[in-house]
């Protein structure tokens, strides 16, 4: 499954920003895989924080090979030290176990997130230890397929803006101006 967008969205962006429109024409359609399962997406994103994509996939594969279906029940069924042994830090393993326990107990209603606004999703997810604004925004993009999420914390986005608009740096004020243009 890929992030869905079509001609309507492309034309909107081209109309709003000439330079972005030229880049869209040059690059073409981008196919970005999404994970539609909220729980496994949160786990996958916690694992991937501050490590390479390759390292993230290695840890993820080890976890999946061991427990199969990634669910609150399956995560809670393994010990913390075993979770860490898949290649993640002790802190990440703790955060993952804590999150799984909160979902399993009903303390955190993950399915409710789909009903919330972007700001509310960030607030709810950020209430979980180990999840910050950037991780919440990535989950909204690559799991929930929210169309108007542009993350200031994402280095690839910032680098892309710097290249596209030929800026040495993108500060928060400039970023917000571009973000408003795209939304």
Residue frames as a rotation matrix with the C-alpha (Angstrom) as fourth column:
UNK 1
0.585 0.811 0.000 0.00
0.811 -0.585 0.000 0.00
0.000 0.000 -1.000 0.00
UNK 2
-0.539 -0.783 0.311 1.30
0.799 -0.592 -0.104 3.46
0.266 0.193 0.945 -0.90
UNK 3
-0.493 0.308 -0.814 0.55
0.300 -0.818 -0.491 7.01
-0.816 -0.487 0.311 0.20
UNK 4
-0.059 0.606 0.794 -2.33
0.987 0.157 -0.046 8.05
-0.152 0.780 -0.607 -2.04
UNK 5
-0.115 0.151 -0.982 -2.40
-0.019 -0.989 -0.149 11.33
-0.993 0.001 0.117 -3.91
UNK 6
0.119 0.276 0.954 -3.57
0.894 0.387 -0.223 12.29
-0.431 0.880 -0.201 -7.35
UNK 7
-0.322 -0.231 0.918 -3.87
0.811 -0.568 0.141 15.02
0.489 0.790 0.370 -9.96
UNK 8
0.685 0.661 0.307 -5.98
0.384 -0.685 0.619 17.25
0.619 -0.306 -0.723 -7.70
UNK 9
0.802 -0.431 -0.414 -3.26
0.370 -0.186 0.910 17.43
-0.469 -0.883 0.010 -5.04
UNK 10
-0.182 -0.908 0.377 -0.47
0.905 -0.005 0.425 17.81
-0.384 0.418 0.823 -7.60
UNK 11
-0.062 0.231 0.971 -2.26
0.720 -0.663 0.203 20.65
0.691 0.712 -0.125 -9.38
UNK 12
0.915 0.390 -0.102 -2.94
0.331 -0.582 0.743 22.38
0.230 -0.713 -0.662 -6.06
UNK 13
0.455 -0.820 -0.348 0.76
0.510 -0.081 0.856 22.35
-0.730 -0.567 0.382 -5.14
UNK 14
-0.337 -0.576 0.744 1.89
0.940 -0.156 0.305 23.41
-0.060 0.802 0.594 -8.62
UNK 15
0.318 0.577 0.752 -0.53
0.588 -0.743 0.320 26.33
0.743 0.341 -0.576 -8.54
UNK 16
0.965 0.104 -0.240 0.57
0.261 -0.454 0.852 27.41
-0.021 -0.885 -0.465 -5.06
UNK 17
0.436 -0.891 -0.128 4.32
-0.286 -0.272 0.919 27.23
-0.853 -0.364 -0.374 -5.69
UNK 18
0.808 -0.104 -0.580 6.03
-0.586 -0.028 -0.810 27.48
0.068 0.994 -0.084 -9.08
UNK 19
-0.217 -0.975 -0.055 9.38
-0.941 0.224 -0.255 26.08
0.261 -0.004 -0.965 -7.89
UNK 20
-0.416 0.149 0.897 7.71
-0.471 0.809 -0.353 23.15
-0.778 -0.569 -0.266 -6.19
UNK 21
0.677 0.736 -0.021 5.66
-0.338 0.285 -0.897 22.58
-0.654 0.614 0.442 -9.34
UNK 22
0.439 -0.619 -0.652 8.84
-0.829 0.001 -0.559 22.40
0.347 0.786 -0.512 -11.42
UNK 23
-0.600 -0.668 0.441 10.32
-0.794 0.567 -0.220 19.89
-0.103 -0.482 -0.870 -8.98
UNK 24
0.038 0.715 0.698 7.15
-0.353 0.663 -0.660 17.78
-0.935 -0.222 0.278 -9.13
UNK 25
0.837 0.252 -0.485 7.36
-0.521 0.100 -0.848 17.72
-0.165 0.962 0.215 -12.93
UNK 26
0.055 -0.939 -0.340 11.05
-0.900 0.100 -0.423 16.79
0.432 0.329 -0.840 -12.85
UNK 27
-0.696 -0.382 0.608 10.74
-0.676 0.635 -0.375 14.06
-0.243 -0.672 -0.700 -10.20
UNK 28
-0.444 0.628 -0.639 7.38
-0.350 0.535 0.769 12.57
0.824 0.566 -0.018 -11.14
UNK 29
0.611 0.782 0.120 5.06
-0.478 0.244 0.844 10.51
0.631 -0.573 0.523 -8.98
UNK 30
-0.566 -0.760 0.319 6.60
-0.700 0.238 -0.673 9.36
0.436 -0.604 -0.667 -5.69
UNK 31
0.422 0.647 -0.635 5.54
-0.154 0.742 0.653 5.98
0.893 -0.178 0.412 -4.35
UNK 32
-0.578 -0.556 0.597 5.95
-0.658 -0.114 -0.744 5.89
0.482 -0.823 -0.300 -0.58
UNK 33
-0.372 0.404 -0.836 4.94
0.354 0.894 0.275 2.75
0.858 -0.194 -0.475 1.31
UNK 34
-0.229 0.372 0.900 2.58
-0.842 -0.539 0.009 3.16
0.488 -0.756 0.436 4.24
UNK 35
-0.876 0.047 -0.480 1.74
0.278 0.862 -0.424 0.89
0.393 -0.505 -0.768 7.16
UNK 36
-0.232 0.888 0.396 -1.99
-0.285 -0.452 0.846 1.11
0.930 0.083 0.358 7.78
UNK 37
0.426 0.348 -0.835 -1.81
0.638 0.539 0.550 -0.61
0.642 -0.767 0.007 11.19
UNK 38
0.628 -0.111 0.770 -1.46
-0.361 -0.919 0.161 2.12
0.690 -0.379 -0.617 13.81
UNK 39
0.907 -0.275 0.319 0.00
-0.238 0.290 0.927 -0.06
-0.347 -0.917 0.198 16.56
UNK 40
0.506 -0.763 0.403 2.75
0.784 0.601 0.155 -1.62
-0.361 0.238 0.902 14.45
UNK 41
0.446 -0.316 0.837 3.49
0.502 -0.687 -0.526 1.75
0.742 0.655 -0.147 12.86
UNK 42
0.824 -0.145 0.547 4.10
-0.489 -0.669 0.560 3.32
0.285 -0.729 -0.622 16.27
UNK 43
0.741 -0.573 0.350 6.44
0.117 0.623 0.773 0.46
-0.661 -0.532 0.529 17.22
UNK 44
0.448 -0.552 0.703 8.24
0.893 0.231 -0.387 0.69
0.051 0.801 0.597 13.87
UNK 45
0.544 -0.196 0.816 8.74
0.141 -0.937 -0.319 4.45
0.827 0.289 -0.482 14.28
UNK 46
0.875 -0.300 0.379 10.01
-0.451 -0.226 0.863 4.17
-0.174 -0.927 -0.334 17.85
UNK 47
0.587 -0.680 0.439 12.54
0.562 0.733 0.385 1.59
-0.583 0.021 0.812 16.67
UNK 48
0.357 -0.410 0.839 13.62
0.890 -0.123 -0.438 3.88
0.283 0.904 0.321 13.82
UNK 49
0.998 0.035 0.057 14.30
0.016 -0.953 0.303 6.98
0.065 -0.301 -0.951 15.89
UNK 50
0.600 -0.800 -0.010 17.85
-0.760 -0.573 0.306 8.28
-0.250 -0.176 -0.952 15.40
UNK 51
-0.161 -0.674 0.721 19.14
-0.023 0.733 0.680 5.21
-0.987 0.092 -0.134 13.56
UNK 52
-0.788 -0.181 -0.589 19.62
-0.569 -0.153 0.808 4.45
-0.236 0.972 0.018 9.88
UNK 53
0.259 0.906 -0.336 16.80
-0.966 0.236 -0.109 2.96
-0.020 0.352 0.936 7.82
UNK 54
0.000 -0.352 -0.936 18.91
-0.423 0.848 -0.319 -0.16
0.906 0.396 -0.149 7.33
UNK 55
-0.936 -0.351 0.016 19.41
-0.138 0.327 -0.935 -0.60
0.323 -0.877 -0.355 11.09
UNK 56
-0.402 0.873 0.275 15.70
-0.834 -0.225 -0.505 0.02
-0.379 -0.432 0.818 11.67
UNK 57
0.368 0.572 -0.733 14.75
-0.850 0.526 -0.017 -2.69
0.376 0.629 0.680 9.17
UNK 58
-0.448 -0.605 -0.658 17.20
-0.203 0.786 -0.584 -5.16
0.871 -0.128 -0.475 10.76
UNK 59
-0.950 0.133 0.284 15.71
-0.282 0.031 -0.959 -4.63
-0.137 -0.991 0.008 14.23
UNK 60
-0.101 0.986 -0.129 12.17
-0.949 -0.135 -0.286 -4.73
-0.299 0.093 0.950 12.81
UNK 61
0.136 0.095 -0.986 12.83
-0.657 0.754 -0.017 -7.99
0.742 0.650 0.165 10.94
UNK 62
-0.809 -0.487 -0.330 14.25
-0.062 0.628 -0.776 -9.62
0.584 -0.607 -0.538 14.10
UNK 63
-0.735 0.605 0.306 11.18
-0.521 -0.215 -0.826 -8.54
-0.434 -0.766 0.473 16.07
UNK 64
0.178 0.849 -0.497 8.77
-0.983 0.125 -0.138 -9.79
-0.055 0.513 0.857 13.40
UNK 65
-0.197 -0.334 -0.922 10.66
-0.459 0.862 -0.215 -13.09
0.867 0.380 -0.323 13.02
UNK 66
-0.965 -0.255 -0.060 10.35
-0.054 0.417 -0.907 -13.68
0.257 -0.872 -0.417 16.77
UNK 67
-0.706 0.709 0.000 6.74
-0.010 -0.010 -1.000 -12.68
-0.709 -0.706 0.014 17.45
UNK 68
-0.524 0.528 0.668 5.06
0.851 0.355 0.387 -12.61
-0.032 0.771 -0.636 14.04
UNK 69
0.222 0.731 0.645 2.09
0.635 -0.610 0.473 -10.27
0.740 0.305 -0.600 14.18
UNK 70
-0.849 -0.527 0.024 3.02
0.360 -0.613 -0.704 -7.02
0.386 -0.589 0.710 15.94
UNK 71
0.240 0.944 0.227 0.28
0.186 -0.274 0.944 -6.33
0.953 -0.185 -0.241 18.49
UNK 72
0.122 -0.132 0.984 -0.01
-0.854 -0.519 0.037 -5.11
0.505 -0.845 -0.176 22.06
UNK 73
0.878 0.263 0.399 -0.53
-0.439 0.775 0.454 -8.70
-0.190 -0.574 0.796 23.21
UNK 74
0.792 -0.606 -0.074 2.49
0.473 0.686 -0.552 -10.06
0.386 0.402 0.830 21.31
UNK 75
0.028 -0.791 0.611 4.78
-0.163 -0.607 -0.778 -7.25
0.986 -0.078 -0.146 22.53
UNK 76
0.274 0.144 0.951 3.62
-0.930 -0.212 0.300 -7.73
0.245 -0.967 0.076 26.12
UNK 77
0.982 0.191 -0.016 4.30
-0.183 0.962 0.204 -11.48
0.054 -0.198 0.979 25.85
UNK 78
0.413 -0.898 -0.149 8.08
0.576 0.385 -0.722 -11.06
0.706 0.212 0.676 25.58
UNK 79
0.490 -0.330 -0.807 10.51
0.792 -0.220 0.570 -9.95
-0.366 -0.918 0.153 28.25
UNK 80
0.918 -0.143 -0.370 12.14
-0.180 -0.981 -0.068 -6.54
-0.353 0.129 -0.927 28.18
UNK 81
0.012 -1.000 0.021 15.66
-0.456 0.013 0.890 -7.97
-0.890 -0.020 -0.456 27.83
UNK 82
-0.207 -0.022 0.978 14.59
0.689 0.707 0.162 -10.10
-0.695 0.707 -0.131 24.86
UNK 83
0.819 0.540 0.192 13.05
0.533 -0.595 -0.601 -7.06
-0.210 0.595 -0.776 23.20
UNK 84
0.650 -0.658 -0.380 16.31
-0.528 -0.751 0.397 -5.19
-0.547 -0.058 -0.835 23.68
UNK 85
-0.109 -0.768 0.631 18.29
0.016 0.633 0.774 -8.14
-0.994 0.094 -0.057 22.29
UNK 86
0.547 0.368 0.752 16.82
0.732 0.225 -0.643 -7.49
-0.406 0.902 -0.147 18.84
UNK 87
-0.253 -0.812 0.525 19.22
0.942 -0.330 -0.056 -4.54
0.219 0.481 0.849 18.58
UNK 88
0.359 0.420 0.833 17.51
0.219 -0.906 0.363 -1.58
0.907 0.052 -0.417 20.21
UNK 89
-0.650 -0.569 0.504 18.50
-0.302 -0.415 -0.858 0.45
0.698 -0.710 0.097 23.24
UNK 90
-0.758 0.349 -0.551 17.13
0.647 0.508 -0.569 -0.43
0.081 -0.787 -0.611 26.65
UNK 91
-0.725 0.476 -0.498 15.23
-0.159 -0.819 -0.552 2.90
-0.671 -0.321 0.669 26.66
UNK 92
-0.547 0.532 -0.647 13.50
-0.802 -0.112 0.587 2.11
0.240 0.840 0.488 23.35
UNK 93
-0.652 0.288 -0.701 12.59
0.212 0.957 0.196 -1.37
0.728 -0.021 -0.685 24.59
UNK 94
-0.779 0.355 -0.517 11.11
0.514 -0.111 -0.851 0.20
-0.360 -0.928 -0.096 27.74
UNK 95
-0.649 0.535 -0.541 9.12
-0.567 -0.814 -0.126 2.72
-0.508 0.225 0.832 25.72
UNK 96
-0.566 0.420 -0.709 7.78
-0.556 0.441 0.705 0.01
0.608 0.794 -0.016 23.42
UNK 97
-0.689 0.298 -0.661 6.75
0.560 0.797 -0.225 -2.21
0.459 -0.525 -0.716 26.35
UNK 98
-0.776 0.387 -0.499 5.15
0.209 -0.588 -0.781 0.76
-0.596 -0.710 0.375 28.14
UNK 99
-0.607 0.545 -0.578 3.19
-0.785 -0.522 0.332 1.70
-0.120 0.656 0.745 25.01
UNK 100
-0.581 0.363 -0.728 2.04
-0.185 0.813 0.553 -1.89
0.793 0.456 -0.405 24.42
UNK 101
-0.755 0.277 -0.594 0.92
0.650 0.431 -0.626 -2.23
0.082 -0.859 -0.506 28.04
UNK 102
-0.722 0.501 -0.476 -1.06
-0.200 -0.811 -0.550 1.02
-0.662 -0.302 0.686 27.86
UNK 103
-0.503 0.546 -0.670 -2.79
-0.813 -0.037 0.581 -0.10
0.292 0.837 0.462 24.64
UNK 104
-0.637 0.222 -0.738 -3.50
0.145 0.975 0.169 -3.61
0.757 0.000 -0.654 25.96
UNK 105
-0.778 0.299 -0.552 -4.94
0.595 0.069 -0.801 -2.29
-0.202 -0.952 -0.231 29.23
UNK 106
0.176 0.866 0.467 -7.15
0.927 -0.305 0.217 0.22
0.331 0.395 -0.857 27.42
UNK 107
0.164 -0.215 -0.963 -5.37
0.635 -0.724 0.270 3.15
-0.755 -0.655 0.018 29.06
UNK 108
-0.527 -0.325 -0.785 -4.46
-0.399 -0.721 0.567 4.41
-0.750 0.612 0.250 25.57
UNK 109
0.389 0.763 0.517 -7.12
0.277 0.439 -0.855 4.07
-0.879 0.476 -0.041 22.85
UNK 110
-0.625 -0.778 -0.071 -5.02
0.132 -0.195 0.972 3.96
-0.769 0.598 0.225 19.70
UNK 111
-0.454 0.513 0.728 -8.01
0.891 0.272 0.364 3.55
-0.011 0.814 -0.581 17.36
UNK 112
0.514 0.665 -0.542 -9.41
0.693 -0.694 -0.195 6.88
-0.506 -0.275 -0.818 18.59
UNK 113
-0.359 -0.772 -0.524 -6.49
0.266 -0.623 0.736 8.69
-0.894 0.125 0.429 16.91
UNK 114
-0.720 0.067 0.691 -8.15
0.694 0.058 0.718 8.47
0.008 0.996 -0.088 13.49
UNK 115
0.326 0.940 0.097 -10.98
0.913 -0.340 0.225 10.70
0.244 0.015 -0.970 14.75
UNK 116
0.413 -0.222 -0.883 -8.68
0.577 -0.687 0.442 13.47
-0.705 -0.692 -0.156 16.02
UNK 117
0.981 -0.173 -0.083 -7.24
-0.185 -0.741 -0.646 16.57
0.051 0.649 -0.759 14.37
UNK 118
0.401 -0.908 -0.118 -3.53
0.284 0.246 -0.927 16.66
0.871 0.338 0.357 13.53
UNK 119
-0.227 -0.488 0.843 -2.76
-0.612 -0.601 -0.513 18.76
0.757 -0.632 -0.162 16.62
UNK 120
0.500 0.498 0.709 -4.74
-0.865 0.336 0.374 16.38
-0.052 -0.799 0.599 18.83
UNK 121
0.921 -0.231 -0.313 -2.94
0.128 0.940 -0.316 13.35
0.367 0.251 0.896 17.37
UNK 122
-0.020 -0.979 0.200 0.43
0.025 -0.201 -0.979 14.97
0.999 -0.015 0.029 18.12
UNK 123
-0.119 0.038 0.992 -0.70
-0.901 -0.424 -0.092 15.78
0.417 -0.905 0.085 21.66
UNK 124
0.805 0.505 0.312 -2.03
-0.589 0.744 0.316 12.25
-0.073 -0.438 0.896 22.30
UNK 125
0.775 -0.553 -0.306 0.96
0.318 0.760 -0.568 10.43
0.546 0.343 0.764 20.83
UNK 126
-0.109 -0.864 0.492 3.41
-0.156 -0.474 -0.867 12.77
0.982 -0.171 -0.083 22.57
UNK 127
0.406 0.305 0.861 1.87
-0.887 -0.096 0.452 11.78
0.221 -0.947 0.232 25.89
UNK 128
0.988 -0.120 -0.093 3.52
0.129 0.988 0.087 8.38
0.081 -0.098 0.992 25.37
UNK 129
0.436 -0.900 -0.014 7.09
-0.388 -0.201 0.900 8.08
-0.812 -0.387 -0.437 26.67
UNK 130
-0.367 -0.713 0.597 9.46
0.330 0.501 0.800 7.76
-0.870 0.491 0.051 23.72
UNK 131
-0.032 0.411 0.911 7.21
0.996 -0.067 0.065 9.56
0.088 0.909 -0.407 21.24
UNK 132
-0.495 -0.174 -0.851 7.78
0.327 -0.945 0.003 13.19
-0.805 -0.277 0.525 20.39
UNK 133
0.258 0.628 -0.734 6.40
-0.405 -0.619 -0.672 15.59
-0.877 0.471 0.095 17.82
UNK 134
-0.378 -0.475 -0.795 8.56
-0.912 0.042 0.409 14.28
-0.161 0.879 -0.448 14.95
UNK 135
-0.986 0.011 0.165 7.54
0.020 0.998 0.054 10.65
-0.164 0.056 -0.985 15.53
UNK 136
-0.198 0.979 -0.037 3.87
0.309 0.026 -0.951 11.64
-0.930 -0.200 -0.308 15.80
UNK 137
0.200 0.236 -0.951 4.12
-0.704 -0.641 -0.307 13.58
-0.682 0.731 0.038 12.53
UNK 138
-0.725 -0.512 -0.460 5.79
-0.688 0.525 0.501 10.64
-0.015 0.680 -0.733 10.77
UNK 139
-0.792 0.520 0.320 2.99
0.364 0.823 -0.436 8.35
-0.490 -0.229 -0.841 11.96
UNK 140
0.143 0.875 -0.462 0.40
-0.047 -0.460 -0.886 10.81
-0.989 0.148 -0.025 10.63
UNK 141
-0.015 -0.211 -0.977 2.14
-0.945 -0.317 0.083 10.83
-0.328 0.925 -0.195 7.24
UNK 142
-0.587 -0.485 -0.648 3.21
-0.738 0.650 0.182 7.21
0.333 0.585 -0.739 6.78
UNK 143
-0.924 0.382 -0.008 0.40
0.354 0.849 -0.391 5.41
-0.143 -0.364 -0.920 8.57
UNK 144
-0.178 0.923 -0.342 -2.60
0.469 -0.226 -0.854 7.70
-0.865 -0.313 -0.393 8.82
UNK 145
-0.437 -0.118 0.892 -1.91
0.898 -0.112 0.425 9.29
0.050 0.987 0.155 5.40
UNK 146
0.464 0.516 -0.720 -2.71
0.567 -0.798 -0.206 12.79
-0.681 -0.312 -0.663 6.61
UNK 147
0.466 -0.238 0.852 -2.13
0.859 -0.110 -0.501 15.08
0.213 0.965 0.153 3.60
UNK 148
0.685 -0.114 0.720 -1.20
0.017 -0.985 -0.173 18.39
0.728 0.131 -0.673 5.24
UNK 149
0.889 -0.447 -0.095 1.58
0.154 0.098 0.983 17.26
-0.430 -0.889 0.157 7.58
UNK 150
0.521 -0.819 0.241 4.95
0.160 -0.183 -0.970 18.87
0.839 0.543 0.036 6.90
UNK 151
0.832 -0.158 -0.531 7.48
0.554 0.238 0.797 18.33
0.001 -0.958 0.286 9.68
UNK 152
0.749 -0.598 0.286 9.99
-0.559 -0.802 -0.212 20.97
0.356 -0.001 -0.934 10.76
UNK 153
0.392 -0.585 0.710 11.81
-0.666 0.351 0.658 18.20
-0.634 -0.731 -0.253 12.60
UNK 154
0.742 -0.083 0.665 12.38
0.392 0.859 -0.330 16.15
-0.543 0.506 0.670 9.45
UNK 155
-0.077 -0.899 -0.432 15.88
-0.054 -0.428 0.902 16.76
-0.996 0.093 -0.016 8.10
UNK 156
-0.587 -0.104 0.803 14.96
0.728 0.366 0.579 15.52
-0.354 0.925 -0.139 4.61
UNK 157
0.504 0.826 0.254 12.13
0.864 -0.481 -0.149 18.06
-0.001 0.295 -0.956 4.39
UNK 158
0.692 -0.300 -0.657 14.40
0.046 -0.889 0.455 20.88
-0.721 -0.345 -0.601 5.56
UNK 159
-0.422 -0.896 0.136 17.17
0.153 0.078 0.985 19.83
-0.894 0.437 0.104 3.18
UNK 160
-0.275 0.417 0.866 14.67
0.952 0.244 0.185 19.63
-0.134 0.876 -0.464 0.32
UNK 161
0.801 0.580 -0.148 13.37
0.572 -0.814 -0.100 23.13
-0.179 -0.005 -0.984 1.07
UNK 162
0.291 -0.781 -0.552 16.92
-0.076 -0.594 0.801 24.48
-0.954 -0.191 -0.232 1.25
UNK 163
-0.636 -0.554 0.538 17.75
0.433 0.321 0.842 22.95
-0.639 0.768 0.036 -2.13
UNK 164
0.007 0.756 0.655 14.48
0.999 0.021 -0.035 23.96
-0.040 0.654 -0.755 -3.79
UNK 165
0.891 0.449 0.073 14.52
0.446 -0.894 0.047 27.56
0.086 -0.009 -0.996 -2.63
UNK 166
0.179 -0.944 0.279 18.32
0.562 -0.135 -0.816 27.94
0.808 0.302 0.506 -2.48
UNK 167
0.740 0.048 0.671 18.52
-0.496 -0.635 0.592 28.91
0.455 -0.771 -0.446 1.19
UNK 168
-0.406 -0.910 -0.090 21.53
-0.487 0.298 -0.821 28.23
0.773 -0.290 -0.564 3.41
UNK 169
-0.973 0.159 -0.165 19.16
0.226 0.543 -0.809 27.41
-0.040 -0.825 -0.564 6.23
UNK 170
-0.204 0.967 0.149 15.46
0.076 -0.136 0.988 27.16
0.976 0.213 -0.046 6.95
UNK 171
-0.981 -0.055 0.187 14.40
-0.174 -0.183 -0.968 28.66
0.087 -0.982 0.170 10.27
UNK 172
-0.619 0.785 -0.005 11.02
0.624 0.489 -0.609 28.05
-0.476 -0.380 -0.793 11.87
UNK 173
-0.077 0.604 -0.793 9.52
-0.168 -0.792 -0.587 31.29
-0.983 0.088 0.163 10.52
UNK 174
-0.472 -0.172 -0.865 10.52
-0.862 -0.118 0.494 30.54
-0.187 0.978 -0.092 6.92
UNK 175
-0.994 0.105 -0.035 9.41
0.099 0.986 0.134 26.92
0.049 0.130 -0.990 7.29
UNK 176
-0.409 0.898 -0.164 5.97
0.473 0.054 -0.879 27.98
-0.780 -0.437 -0.447 8.54
UNK 177
-0.128 0.316 -0.940 5.58
-0.643 -0.748 -0.164 30.33
-0.755 0.583 0.299 5.57
UNK 178
-0.721 -0.177 -0.670 6.24
-0.657 0.480 0.581 27.46
0.219 0.859 -0.462 3.11
UNK 179
-0.919 0.394 0.002 4.07
0.360 0.843 -0.399 25.06
-0.159 -0.366 -0.917 5.10
UNK 180
-0.226 0.866 -0.445 1.16
0.017 -0.453 -0.891 27.50
-0.974 -0.209 0.087 4.99
UNK 181
-0.294 0.037 -0.955 1.60
-0.894 -0.364 0.261 27.81
-0.338 0.931 0.140 1.24
UNK 182
-0.881 -0.151 -0.449 1.39
-0.344 0.855 0.388 24.02
0.325 0.496 -0.805 0.80
UNK 183
-0.843 0.537 -0.028 -1.67
0.390 0.576 -0.718 23.49
-0.370 -0.617 -0.695 3.03
